[in-house]
Structures are given as structure tokens and as C-alpha cells.
Amino acid sequence: MPEARAWVRLLSGKRLDLLNPTPFDWEDEDLAVGLARTYRWGGHSAWPLPLSVAQHSLFVLGLRRRHAPRGDPRADLRELLHDADEGLLGFDCISVLKPFLGEAYRNLAARLETVIGRRYGLPAWTETERRLHKEADRIAAATEAVRVVGWTEEEMRDVLGIPFKPLRDDPLVSVYGGTPWEPWAPKLAARRFLSELRRLLSATPKKDTSDSKR
């Protein structure tokens, strides 16, 4: 039997085997485009466009910066890339469905997370950092459910089981302008994500991920 592979060809022309990824298989632009074209909430939205994982990632980073405005750029980078595996996979699974996808899916996502961590030199989460991240991610989910998808606050609590109050003010508006809570077009989301990614990378020690290191 031939070795199992799951190739995807990226915008840059690089090829990524989702079953056997390495840190050298994509460009930063590929990741930004993948996240901008991968949608949260199953692609459903009360707006003309769905919400991309790229915009969500910037949203969560903005929430964390409210509590740590002078944070470590490497920690900010880890926050920005917390869902980066979804941009390479092209799929954001609704959380309650993940247990039904089984161990194989968890292993696939874990392999992608590992190579992303190696590629960008992401520090491991401490227990406190992970707790704060999860809280920001859940506040983002509560806010998106109400402001983007159209659930009521009561439904968000009683049906979705999210115990956080949605935000009233969109933290991204103060940075980018625009209409609060409106999902961005994929091209715009990719450009803004990539700009932040490059800014954080320039503020952190350089890592050599050239092919000579393979």
C-alpha cells in the first residue's frame, strides 16, 4: 500500500502534506490567506460576510492586550497564531463536534500545531497564560455569537452554554476603523493578519527556517 498523504497546494506554489507537515511547507502569506478564507461558526453570519479565523485571531489578540498592553512580542505572536492550524487545514470545526471526529483528527491538528510552534518559535503556555487565553477566546466566542451570528444573549448562555457576557465595544475598530463587528472581506482580513504577523516577527529574535536546516 502506498504511504498515506494529503497534499494541498498553497497560493505560493508550495505543497503541504497535512499528514506529514514540516515547518518549511508554507509562506506567511499562505497562512494569512488560509485563515482569511476559513470561517468560524460554520460560515454562518447575520452579516453579508462570514467571520474569518484571521479576524477572530486579531480580536483575541486585542482582548489579551487590554490586560497586558506591554506584553512580550513572542507571547503576542503565540496569541495571534492560536488557531493557525485551521488556516493550513482550511477547516474550523465547531467545538462540540470535535469529540465526534475522533483521535485521528486530534492527532492531525496536534501535528500542525507542533510544526507551527517550531516555525515561529512559540513559547509553551504556562497554566496561567493558558487560562487567560481560554477566557479571552470564550469572551470572543460570546461576543461573536451575539454580534456576528445573531444569537440572543439568552440563547448564547442557555443554548450554546457560553458563560461570558458579550462585549459592547469592538476592540478592532480603534485599530482599523470600520463598522463595529462587521466581518471583513477575505482579502482585507488576510492583509491585516499578515501585517500584524510580520510586525510581531520583526520584534522577536530571528529564527532560521531555511531548507538548510531540514
C-alpha positions as CSV (number, residue, x, y, z in Angstrom):
1,M,0.0,0.0,0.0
2,P,1.3,3.5,-0.8
3,E,2.1,5.8,2.1
4,A,-0.9,7.9,3.0
5,R,-0.6,11.5,2.1
6,A,-3.0,14.5,2.0
7,W,-1.4,17.2,-0.2
8,V,-2.7,20.7,-0.6
9,R,-1.1,23.2,-3.0
10,L,-0.9,26.7,-1.5
11,L,-1.1,30.1,-3.1
12,S,2.7,30.4,-3.1
13,G,3.1,27.2,-5.0
14,K,4.4,25.3,-2.1
15,R,2.9,21.9,-1.2
16,L,1.8,20.9,2.3
17,D,1.2,17.3,3.3
18,L,-1.3,17.7,6.1
19,L,-0.5,14.2,7.4
20,N,3.3,14.8,7.5
21,P,3.8,18.6,7.8
22,T,7.2,20.4,8.3
23,P,7.8,24.0,9.3
24,F,9.1,24.8,5.8
25,D,6.0,23.9,3.8
26,W,4.2,27.3,3.7
27,E,4.9,31.0,3.4
28,D,3.5,33.5,5.9
29,E,1.2,34.8,3.1
30,D,-0.2,31.3,2.6
31,L,-1.1,31.1,6.3
32,A,-2.8,34.6,6.2
33,V,-4.8,33.7,3.1
34,G,-5.8,30.3,4.6
35,L,-7.0,31.9,7.9
36,A,-8.9,34.7,6.0
37,R,-10.7,32.1,3.9
38,T,-11.5,29.8,6.8
39,Y,-14.7,30.7,8.6
40,R,-16.0,30.5,12.2
41,W,-19.4,29.4,13.2
42,G,-19.7,27.0,10.2
43,G,-19.7,30.0,7.9
44,H,-23.0,31.4,9.2
45,S,-23.4,35.1,9.9
46,A,-26.1,37.7,10.3
47,W,-23.9,40.0,8.1
48,P,-23.3,39.8,4.4
49,L,-20.0,38.0,5.0
50,P,-19.0,35.3,7.5
51,L,-16.3,35.9,10.1
52,S,-12.9,34.6,9.3
53,V,-10.5,32.9,11.7
54,A,-8.0,35.7,10.7
55,Q,-10.2,38.4,12.1
56,H,-11.1,36.3,15.2
57,S,-7.3,35.8,15.8
58,L,-6.8,39.6,15.8
59,F,-9.8,40.0,18.0
60,V,-8.5,37.6,20.7
61,L,-5.1,39.3,20.5
62,G,-6.7,42.6,21.1
63,L,-8.6,41.3,24.1
64,R,-5.4,39.9,25.7
65,R,-3.6,43.2,25.0
66,R,-6.2,45.0,27.1
67,H,-4.8,43.1,30.1
68,A,-1.2,43.0,29.1
69,P,-0.6,46.2,26.9
70,R,3.2,45.8,27.2
71,G,3.3,42.1,26.6
72,D,6.2,40.0,25.2
73,P,6.0,40.1,21.4
74,R,6.6,36.3,21.4
75,A,3.6,35.8,23.7
76,D,1.6,38.1,21.4
77,L,2.7,36.0,18.4
78,R,1.5,32.9,20.2
79,E,-1.8,34.5,20.8
80,L,-2.2,35.6,17.2
81,L,-1.4,32.1,16.0
82,H,-3.5,30.2,18.5
83,D,-5.8,28.9,15.6
84,A,-3.1,28.9,12.9
85,D,-3.5,25.1,12.3
86,E,-7.1,25.9,11.0
87,G,-5.6,28.1,8.3
88,L,-3.4,25.3,7.0
89,L,-6.2,22.7,7.3
90,G,-8.8,25.1,5.9
91,F,-11.4,24.0,8.5
92,D,-12.6,25.4,11.8
93,C,-14.6,22.6,13.4
94,I,-17.4,23.7,15.7
95,S,-16.1,22.8,19.1
96,V,-19.0,20.5,20.1
97,L,-18.3,18.3,17.0
98,K,-14.7,17.7,17.7
99,P,-15.2,14.7,20.0
100,F,-17.1,13.0,17.2
101,L,-14.2,13.3,14.8
102,G,-12.1,11.1,17.0
103,E,-8.4,10.6,17.8
104,A,-7.2,10.8,14.2
105,Y,-8.5,14.4,13.8
106,R,-6.9,15.4,17.2
107,N,-3.6,13.9,16.1
108,L,-3.7,15.8,12.8
109,A,-4.4,19.1,14.4
110,A,-1.7,18.4,17.0
111,R,0.9,17.8,14.3
112,L,0.1,21.0,12.6
113,E,0.2,22.9,15.9
114,T,3.6,21.4,16.6
115,V,5.2,22.5,13.3
116,I,3.6,25.9,13.6
117,G,5.2,26.3,17.1
118,R,8.6,25.2,15.6
119,R,8.3,27.5,12.6
120,Y,7.6,30.6,14.7
121,G,9.4,29.7,17.9
122,L,6.3,30.0,20.0
123,P,6.8,29.6,23.8
124,A,4.9,26.9,25.7
125,W,1.8,28.1,27.6
126,T,2.1,28.3,31.3
127,E,-1.0,27.2,33.2
128,T,-1.9,30.9,34.0
129,E,-1.3,32.0,30.4
130,R,-3.5,29.2,29.0
131,R,-6.3,30.1,31.4
132,L,-6.2,33.8,30.4
133,H,-6.1,32.8,26.8
134,K,-9.1,30.5,27.1
135,E,-11.0,33.2,28.9
136,A,-10.3,35.7,26.1
137,D,-11.2,33.1,23.5
138,R,-14.5,32.4,25.2
139,I,-15.3,36.1,25.6
140,A,-14.6,36.4,21.9
141,A,-16.9,33.5,21.2
142,A,-19.7,35.0,23.3
143,T,-19.4,38.3,21.5
144,E,-19.3,36.8,18.0
145,A,-22.3,34.6,18.8
146,V,-24.4,37.7,19.6
147,R,-22.8,40.5,17.5
148,V,-21.9,38.5,14.4
149,V,-24.1,35.3,14.2
150,G,-27.3,36.7,15.7
151,W,-27.9,34.6,18.8
152,T,-29.6,36.5,21.6
153,E,-27.7,36.7,24.9
154,E,-30.1,34.3,26.5
155,E,-29.6,31.8,23.7
156,M,-25.9,32.3,23.9
157,R,-26.0,31.3,27.5
158,D,-28.7,28.7,27.5
159,V,-28.3,27.0,24.1
160,L,-24.6,27.5,23.5
161,G,-23.6,27.2,27.1
162,I,-21.1,30.2,27.0
163,P,-21.0,31.7,30.5
164,F,-19.4,35.1,29.4
165,K,-21.0,38.4,28.7
166,P,-20.5,39.7,25.1
167,L,-18.6,42.9,24.7
168,R,-20.3,46.1,23.6
169,D,-17.3,47.8,22.0
170,D,-15.3,46.2,19.2
171,P,-11.6,46.5,20.1
172,L,-10.6,46.2,16.4
173,V,-12.4,49.4,15.4
174,S,-10.0,51.5,17.4
175,V,-7.1,49.9,15.4
176,Y,-8.6,49.5,11.9
177,G,-11.8,51.7,11.8
178,G,-14.9,50.5,10.0
179,T,-18.3,49.3,11.3
180,P,-18.2,47.5,14.7
181,W,-18.5,43.7,14.5
182,E,-18.7,43.6,10.7
183,P,-16.8,40.7,9.2
184,W,-14.0,41.7,6.8
185,A,-13.7,40.5,3.3
186,P,-11.1,37.7,2.9
187,K,-8.5,39.9,1.1
188,L,-8.7,42.6,3.8
189,A,-8.6,40.0,6.6
190,A,-5.5,38.4,5.1
191,R,-3.7,41.7,4.6
192,R,-4.4,42.8,8.2
193,F,-3.4,39.5,9.7
194,L,-0.2,39.3,7.6
195,S,0.7,42.9,8.6
196,E,0.4,42.0,12.3
197,L,2.2,38.7,11.9
198,R,5.2,40.5,10.2
199,R,5.2,43.2,12.8
200,L,5.5,40.7,15.6
201,L,8.1,38.6,13.8
202,S,10.2,41.7,13.3
203,A,10.0,42.4,17.1
204,T,11.2,38.9,18.0
205,P,14.6,37.2,17.6
206,K,15.0,35.8,14.1
207,K,14.7,32.1,13.5
208,D,16.4,30.3,10.6
209,T,13.8,28.1,8.9
210,S,15.7,27.7,5.6
211,D,15.9,24.4,3.8
212,S,19.4,24.0,5.0
213,K,18.0,23.3,8.5
214,R,15.9,20.4,7.3
